[in-house]
Amino acid sequence: MTVTSPPPGTRHRTPVVLLHALSLHASMWDAQVRALRTRGHPVLAVDQRGFGRAPLGDRPPSLDVIADDLARTLDEHGMDRVVLAGSSMGGYAAMAFLRRFPGRVAGLALLSARATADDPEAAAQRHRFAELVQDPAHRPALVERATPLLLADTTRADRPELLARVLADAHAADPAALAWAQRAIAARPDSTAVLRAARMPALVIAGARDALVTPPEARHVADALPQGRLVTLAGAGHLQPLEAPDEVTHALGGLLDEVDATAGVGSGVPAC
């Protein structure tokens, strides 16, 4: 977990919580942590259960467990209402948190996450992944096959160092945590009604070259949010915070300005 406070001399703005994608950890948000801290926001980049430094524990797989973990973490850091930004699995965790603790969400950013539940075929594929990833005979090939799909084809071709980093994180991830998370995601409910009831500034960020979440799925998420706005990044795939860090930071900055304006909070620093 990465926790940062604004530099001395800047006025505190709305706290931001960043939730990472499957097989990665809080460091995927490092560029945004630095930039948002400079803007004056307290920033909490969370290692979700089983990833990074967070223990997996023995709770049954459920995104509600992650949401409850997050609520306790916010309490520990004295954070009441926050802006939540979640990428992929982190987006599903953010929706679970919104369902359970709607009064604690001041703004919402969802990246590469569907509002709908998995259909039976997709859920079965996740359960199959969960089985294979825990088998040492299958795990290396499975990770090598599945992980590159997180990045755009152009990213893989032009930035091999980023592909190597993402692969390294995936190979280093605890197989039990990967299985737990896939089963939790497979069991998630449809969140469309939850998003329709979310009366706060909201942002959906999509990658135009995302091989896993389609443009219509991203549009559905944005349309479900009463104050939702869709930003599509032309050269990005599924992991926009890593593939297009400046563009993601700029989009989040706009959302945060909107949240702060709604709450009557002054920035004290120039807008991003």
Secondary structure, 3 states (H helix, E strand, C coil): CEEECCCCCCCCCCCEEEECCCCCCHHHHHHHHHHHHHCCCCEEEECCCCCCCCCCCCCCCCHHHHHHHHHHHHHHCCCCCEEEEEECHHHHHHHHHHHHCHHHEEEEEEECCCCCCCCHHHHHHHHHHHHHHCCCCCHHHHHHHHHHHHCCHHHHHHCHHHHHHHHHHHHHCCHHHHHHHHHHHHCCCCCHHHHHCCCCCEEEEEECCCCCCCHHHHHHHHHHCCCEEEEEECCCCCCHHHHCHHHHHHHHHHHHHHHHHHHCCCCCCCCC
